[in-house]
Structures are given as C-alpha cells and as structure tokens.
Amino acid sequence: MDEDRPVLMPRELADYLADALRDHLEAVEWSGSELSLRTRPDSVLAVLRFLRADSQCLFSILVDLCGVDWPDREQRFEVVYNLLSIRHNLRVRVKIATDEETPVPTATGLFRSAEWNEREAWDMYGIFFSDHPDLRRLLTDYGFEGHPMRKDFPLTGTVEVRYDDDQKRVIYEPVSLVQDFRDFDFESPWEGARAALATQSGTGED
C-alpha cells in the first residue's frame, strides 16, 4: 500500500471506482450516504477482488451476503454483498441481478465468510452459486421442498415437521391450521385476541 496517498472520501471513492471499474459496472448508486455498485454475475468476482486489494479500497471484510426477491422483474433475484474497509473506515455495497437459472460465481475464494451466507441464499431463495465447495441447505431440513423466502412461497408453508411418539421418529404432515387467514382486528376467535379485547375495553372475564 502507498502510505502517502490520501484516503478518498466516499464521493471521491465513487468517482474513483466508476473509472477504475468502468468495464464491469452498470451503475454507481447512492442511498443517502450509502454507496452501491451494480454489476453483473460474470463481473462480480473482478469487482470484489479489486475492492479487496486496491490500496484506496481495502474492503477486506465481507460483512454480509444476502438475497432479495423481486418477483415482477425478469431477473427476479438480487445478490447483495456488504463490504467493510477497516483501514479506511468505509463501507460499500455490491449488487448483481440474476434469475432462477443463471448461476452466480461463488465468492468463497475471496472471502471465507461467503460460504455460509451463500448457502443461506441458496436455501432461502434458490440462488445457485457455481463452484461453491459445499452448497447445501443451511436453515431448513435436507428434505425440505422449495425456498421459503421467495415471495411466491405459501405463507403457511407446505408441510409441518413433528416428532411422533407412537412411531418414535420425526414425521412430515400437511400443514393444518384452524384458520387459513385471519386479520388481527381483535375479533378473531383466538384466545389471545379475546384477552386483549377485554383488556382494551376495561372489562375482564372472570
């Protein structure tokens, strides 16, 4: 690192990155004081590598990687990388768009913390990360069907899991609810709602 080079302020850094990564970036965006870089799946590793290694950046920590579902878009998913530079006390966000079929290259070769984050994005959204060393479900059961953070996933799920004492094993059953839908208007027949209604009206039940 060139110690004599002045540290760039966020707006200066945005201009610097727009020039240095002009072949890889689709947009440089601001949300308040937060800088975001929009790129493509085939360029994301080049962008992340530059952000980690360049002396004006040194974003050496991948704080978080997550998925976002925009079901009305042609490329419905976003993968968001949140990076931190301890040396410069700066943060930057990298975003890419993809669909259900297009894989995203794994960032585990650059950031070890990406391994479980990418597994979570695969589990919750079905975003596939190519060349991941261990891409399997992280939060749901291994036999789980679907990806529960997708906007079109049923709110009640599709199956429930419980331990059956008679069979002495975990079993899967269709979801069974007293009500498929209910509004929290205190007129619901659920006991908790009645108790809250009585408290609000100042008349308790003996």
C-alpha positions, 0 to 999 in steps of 0.5 A: 500500500502507498502510505502517502496517498490520501484516503478518498472520501466516499464521493471521491471513492465513487468517482474513483471506482466508476473509472477504475471499474468502468468495464464491469459496472452498470451503475454507481448508486447512492442511498443517502450516504450509502454507496452501491455498485451494480454489476453483473454475475460474470463481473462480480468476482473482478469487482470484489477482488479489486475492492479487496486489494486496491490500496484506496479500497481495502474492503477486506471484510465481507460483512454480509451476503444476502438475497432479495426477491423481486418477483415482477422483474425478469431477473427476479433475484438480487445478490447483495454483498456488504463490504467493510474497509477497516483501514479506511473506515468505509463501507460499500455495497455490491449488487448483481441481478440474476434469475432462477437459472443463471448461476452466480460465481461463488465468492468463497475464494475471496472471502471465507465468510461467503460460504455460509451466507451463500448457502443461506441464499441458496436455501432461502431463495434458490440462488445457485452459486457455481463452484461453491465447495459445499452448497447445501441447505443451511436453515431448513431440513435436507428434505425440505421442498422449495425456498421459503423466502421467495415471495411466491412461497405459501405463507403457511408453508407446505408441510409441518415437521413433528416428532411422533411418539407412537412411531418414535421418529420425526414425521412430515404432515400437511400443514393444518391450521384452524384458520387459513387467514385471519386479520388481527382486528381483535375479533378473531376467535383466538384466545389471545385476541379475546384477552386483549379485547377485554383488556382494551375495553376495561372489562375482564372475564372472570 
